[in-house]
Amino acid sequence: MSEPIKRSTIYFEPELHQALRIKAAHTNISVSALVNEAVRFALREDQEDLASFEERADEPTISYEELLKDLKANGKL
């Protein structure tokens, strides 16, 4: 059995609310479905970012000062 849908109150800026309602009407998708999909998209992006950070955790780090020195030494500054 799936979990029941949760209800929440969300406050939109008037222009965003109007755009959302128009998009819902034009795409024949409910405002709730559009908001759920937007949240899913944002969370997937976060998950991808975190995975990228994890993949690069063992890469060597360099300080900003070291980076500037290296750029200068290689004639790029």
Buried (B, 14 or more C-beta within 10 A) or exposed (E): EEEEEEEEEEEEEEEEEEEBEEEBEEEEEEBEEBBEEEEEEEEEEEEEEEEEEEEEEEEEEEEEEEEEEEEEEEEEE
